[in-house]
Structure formats: C-alpha cells, structure tokens
C-alpha cells in the first residue's frame, strides 16, 4: 500500500488545501500554536494512534484507520465549523493534537487531546486544552462540552479535572466516562 504522503499533490490542489487551511482559526498559548492539520502531520498522528499508548482510544490503529481518523477530524472543520488543531511548538515540533469533535455515537461536543510520548507531562495538553475550552464557549457558543475518557486513563482524567471537568456518567457499558466541562472553569 502506498502511503498518503507519497502521492503527489499538484499545485492547483495545494492551493485549494491552503484555502481550506485558512478557515481554521489559529490559536496561541505561551508555548504553542494551534493550527490547521497539514498532510505532513499524519505521521505524527499515526505515531500516537498506531502505538500501544492508544489502548484507551480503542487502538492501536492500523495506518488506514489512523488515516481515516485524520481525515474525519480534519473534515469536521468543513462540516461542523470546528475540528482538530495540530499543536505546534516554537521549534516547529508537533506535540500532538487537540479537537472539538463530534464522532458517530457522541451525544455532545467533545474536547479531546492526543500528545506524543515525548511531549507528555510538560503541561502542553493543559495549555492547549485551556485555550480550546475558552474558544468552545466564546467563539463557538457551544451549549455543552464533554471529554470522553476511558476509566484508568489517569493522565486524561487528571487533565479533565485540572480543566474543571467532573465525571458525569458512563457510556458503552462503563467503557467510557463522560467528563463534563463547565463554562469559565478552565
């Protein structure tokens, strides 16, 4: 199977991609820029979702499953007006991804995050989630915001708590805890 990154992109197609990238708001924190996902970011996403670390997300995913997720989370910008951002550091390193998403089965807008192993534990997820949390309430005017977290994913549970979220029920026969975010708490 040829990988998505090896298929050439023609100049007219690249121009259209740039135009679509321009619709994604760029958000800044003290250490991060949250920007539209780019084709080159796929490998970083698959390094997360294709690893054993993705066990809490139903993974590890195959390259084609990661590609489908990458496309779906990026396309949500066109379909719903929100979606996935790439978390980029000042040195251009990609720390991970953060999103306001709605996937099949979701009952509410989800605030989700995926970080690379080397960028965990540095407060970057909190920094990015805090600004996206605020964006969800102010710029998008969302009626509610939750994070769907597998029980035992202590890093994500701690981050949700730090953002002011609290457990508010279970889904999928107890496989997922709904963490409810509140306006103005991040």
C-alpha positions in Angstrom: 0.0 0.0 0.0 1.3 3.4 -0.9 1.2 5.9 2.0 -0.8 9.1 1.7 2.3 11.3 1.9 3.9 9.8 -1.2 1.1 10.6 -3.6 2.0 13.9 -5.3 -0.1 17.0 -4.7 -0.5 19.2 -7.7 -0.1 23.0 -7.4 -3.8 23.6 -8.0 -4.8 21.1 -5.4 -2.2 22.5 -3.0 -3.7 26.0 -3.5 -7.2 24.6 -2.6 -5.7 22.9 0.5 -4.2 26.2 1.6 -7.5 28.0 1.1 -9.2 25.4 3.4 -6.4 25.7 5.9 -7.2 29.4 6.1 -10.6 28.7 7.6 -9.2 27.1 10.7 -8.6 29.7 13.4 -5.0 29.9 14.7 -4.8 30.0 18.5 -1.7 30.8 20.5 -0.6 30.0 24.0 2.7 30.9 25.6 4.4 27.8 24.2 2.1 26.5 21.5 0.5 27.5 18.2 -2.7 25.6 17.4 -3.1 25.5 13.7 -4.9 23.5 10.9 -3.7 20.0 10.4 -1.4 19.5 7.4 -0.8 16.4 5.3 2.7 16.1 6.9 1.1 15.9 10.4 -0.4 12.4 9.6 2.7 10.6 10.5 2.7 12.2 14.0 -0.9 11.3 14.5 -0.3 7.7 13.5 2.7 7.5 15.8 0.2 8.2 18.6 -2.9 6.2 17.4 -0.8 3.4 16.0 1.1 2.7 19.2 0.3 0.7 22.3 -0.4 4.1 24.0 -3.7 4.2 22.1 -5.2 1.4 24.1 -7.5 3.9 25.8 -8.7 5.1 22.4 -9.5 1.6 21.1 -6.1 1.2 19.4 -3.6 0.7 18.3 -4.9 1.6 14.9 -3.6 0.5 11.5 -2.2 3.1 9.1 -5.5 3.1 7.2 -7.6 3.5 10.4 -5.3 6.4 11.5 -5.7 8.0 8.0 -9.5 7.7 8.3 -9.5 9.4 11.7 -7.1 12.1 10.5 -9.3 12.8 7.5 -12.5 12.8 9.6 -11.2 15.0 12.3 -9.8 17.5 9.7 -13.1 17.4 7.7 -15.1 18.3 10.7 -14.0 21.9 10.2 -15.9 21.9 6.9 -18.9 20.1 8.2 -19.4 21.5 11.7 -17.3 24.6 12.0 -14.9 23.0 14.5 -12.4 20.2 14.4 -8.8 19.2 15.1 -5.9 21.5 15.6 -2.2 20.5 15.4 -0.2 21.6 18.5 3.0 23.1 17.1 5.8 24.3 19.3 8.1 27.3 18.6 10.8 24.9 17.2 8.1 23.6 14.7 8.0 20.2 16.6 4.5 18.7 16.6 3.5 17.9 20.2 0.1 16.4 19.3 -3.4 17.3 18.5 -6.4 18.8 20.2 -10.0 18.9 19.0 -13.6 19.9 19.4 -15.2 16.9 17.8 -18.4 15.1 17.1 -18.0 11.5 16.1 -20.6 8.9 15.5 -22.1 7.9 18.8 -21.1 11.2 20.5 -24.0 12.8 22.3 -22.3 16.2 22.8 -19.4 18.2 21.6 -16.1 16.6 22.7 -12.9 18.2 23.9 -10.2 15.7 23.1 -6.4 15.6 23.1 -3.6 13.3 21.8 0.0 14.0 22.7 3.2 12.3 21.6 5.0 10.4 24.3 7.9 12.8 24.3 5.7 15.8 24.9 3.5 14.3 27.7 4.0 15.6 31.3 5.1 19.1 30.3 1.7 20.9 30.7 1.3 21.3 26.9 -2.0 19.5 26.8 -3.4 21.7 29.6 -2.2 24.8 27.9 -3.8 23.8 24.6 -7.0 22.5 26.2 -7.5 25.6 28.2 -7.5 27.9 25.1 -9.7 25.5 23.1 -12.0 25.2 26.1 -12.5 29.0 26.1 -12.8 29.0 22.3 -15.7 26.5 22.5 -17.7 28.6 24.9 -17.0 32.1 23.5 -16.3 31.9 19.7 -18.5 28.8 19.1 -21.1 29.3 21.7 -21.5 25.6 22.3 -24.3 24.5 24.6 -22.2 21.9 26.3 -18.7 20.3 26.2 -17.6 16.9 27.4 -14.5 14.7 27.3 -15.0 11.0 26.8 -12.3 9.2 28.8 -11.7 5.5 29.4 -11.6 4.7 33.1 -8.0 4.2 34.1 -6.6 6.8 31.7 -5.3 8.7 34.7 -3.4 11.3 32.7 -6.5 12.3 30.8 -8.7 12.1 33.9 -6.2 14.4 35.7 -6.2 16.9 32.8 -10.0 16.9 32.7 -10.1 17.6 36.5 -7.5 20.4 36.1 -9.8 22.0 33.5 -12.6 21.9 36.0 -14.5 19.0 34.5 -16.2 16.3 36.6 -17.3 12.8 36.0 -21.0 12.7 34.8 -22.0 9.2 33.9 -20.8 6.3 31.9 -21.2 5.2 28.3 -20.6 2.0 26.4 -21.3 -0.3 29.3 -18.9 1.5 31.5 -16.0 1.6 29.0 -16.1 5.5 28.8 -16.6 8.1 31.5 -18.3 11.4 30.4 -16.3 14.3 31.9 -18.5 17.4 31.9 -16.8 20.8 31.4 -18.3 24.0 32.8 -18.2 27.4 31.4 -15.5 29.6 32.8 -13.6 26.9 34.7 -10.5 26.3 32.7 
